[in-house]
């Protein structure tokens, strides 16, 4: 299982690299042959590269700026009254193991303390929430072409990307609330 998850990170990094190279090639093609297909190639490769590179960048920035600084009892991270019903409705527990993990070591229950796991869920939630919001920036590419089909493509890809990252937000919150309950039980035992 760990090999496939590490393979996911390698694959993600490779896609980021290749999409960046495709974007550079598209810029060169379009600069030398400004035609409809080169503009389409430029905008498509640019959008794909943006989505991959932005995810890596946001992860790095949030983990650097907020390393061990986020608080589980902070207003944003507290459990809402309807969340457990939402998780049950979505059957989150049954499919949460199907989602890939970029860095499995950050969620290894055998190697980390409950406090470290809680902190890692906070950071991962912040990363995925930020990514979901930034997924809508490519809609601005519409103003390069004013083509309604392009706008539809940007809206759909942005919605899909934001929805995908929202799954990870739900996963982190679900896991953190379970960890917080476990932490409370362990503290009572220690008293």
N, C-alpha and C positions, 0 to 999 in steps of 0.2 A: 504494500500500500504506500509506504513512504517513497519508493522509487517513482511511482506514477505521479505523486504530488510534486516531487522535485522535478520530474519531467515536465510537469505543467509550468513551473517557473522558467525552465530552460526554453520551452516552446513559446511562452509569452515573451521572453526577451528576444528570441529569434524573430518572432513576428514583428516586434517593435523595430528591430534593426532592419529587416527587409522592407517594412512599410516606409521607414525613413529613407532607405535607398531608392525605393520606387518614387517617393515624393521628390527627391533630388533629381532623379531622371526625368520626371514629369516637368519640373521647372525648366530643365535644360531643353527638353523637346519643345515645350510651349514657347520658350524664348526664341528658338530657331525656326519653328513652324507654328505660328499662332493660328491654329485652326480649331474647329469645334471639337474634334476628338481629342486634341492635345489638352484643351481646356477641361474637358470631362475627365481625362486621365489625371490632370493636375488636381482638380477639386476632389476627386474620389480618393486618390492616394494621400492627399493632404488631410482629408477627413479621417481616413483609417489611421494614418500616422498620429494624428492628434489624439484619437481615442486611446491608442496604446501608450504613447509617450506621456500623456497627461496622467494616466493611472500610475505609472512608475514615479513621475515627478511628485504627484500629490502624496503618495505613500511615503516617499523620502522626506518631504517637507514636514508633514504632520508628525511623523515619528521623530524627526529631529527637534522640532519646536515644542512638542508636547510630551516628550518621553517622560513617563511617570508623573505627569502633571494633571491628568484628568481625574476627576473625582466621580465615583459611582453614585454618590448621593447628590451630585449636582443636578440642578433643575432639568437640564436637557436630557440627562441620562437616566432619570428616575423612571420606574415602571408606571405606565398609565393604567387606569382601571380596566380598559377594554382589551389590553394586550394579550392576556392569557386566552381570552375567547377567540381573538384573531388567530393566534398560533394554533389553537385546536381546530378552528374552521379551515385553515390552510393545511392542516396536517403536517406542520413543519417538522415535527419530530421524525416522521417517516421518510422525508426526502432530504433532510439537512446534510446527511453524509454523502450525498451525490454532488454537492458543490465543491469545486476545487479550492485548494488552499495554496496560496503563493509561497508561504513560509511555514510549513508544518511545525517547525521547532517552537514557534511562538504559542502553539496551542497544545503542546505535549503534556498531558496531565500526569505523566510519570516523572517528568524532569522538572516541572515548574511548580511553585507554590500556588495556592488558590489566589493569593493577592496578586501574583504576577499574571496569572491567567485573566483575572478580572481587569487588570490594567491593559492587557493586550486586547481584550474585547472592546474596551473603551476606545483605544487608538484605532482599531480596525473599523469600528462603527464610524468614527469621525472621518476616516479616510474614505469610506464608501459613501457617506452622506455628501461629502465634498465632491467626489467624483460624479455622483448622480446629478448634482446641480451643474457642474461644469460640462456635463454631457450635452447640454443645450446650446453651448457656444457655437458649434458649427452651423446652427441655423443662420447665423450672421453671414455665412458664405453666400447665401441667396443674393445678397446685394452686389455680388460680383457678376451675376448673370441675369438677375431678375426673371429667371425662368420658373414658372409655377411648378413644373415637374421636379426641378432641383429642390425647390422649397419643400415639396411633399417628401422627397427622399431624405432631406436633412431632418425634418420633423420626425419621420418614422424611425430613422436610425438613432436619433437622440432619445426618443421615447423608449425604444428597445434597450439602449445602453443604460438609461436611468433606471428602468424597471429591473434590469439584471443586477445592478448594484444595490438596489433596494432589497433584493433577496438576501444579500450579505448583511445588510443593516439588520434585517429581521433576525437572521441567524445569530449575529453577535449579541443582540439584545436578549434573545431567548436563552442563549448559553450563559450570559452574564447573570441573569436573574436566578438561574438554577445554581450557579456558583455562589452567589450571595446568600442564598438559603443554606447551602452546604457550609459556608463560612460561619454563619450564625449558629448552626448545629455544633460545629467543632469548637466554637468559642464557649458555648454552654457546657460542653463536655469538659473543657479545660478548667472551668471555674470550680 
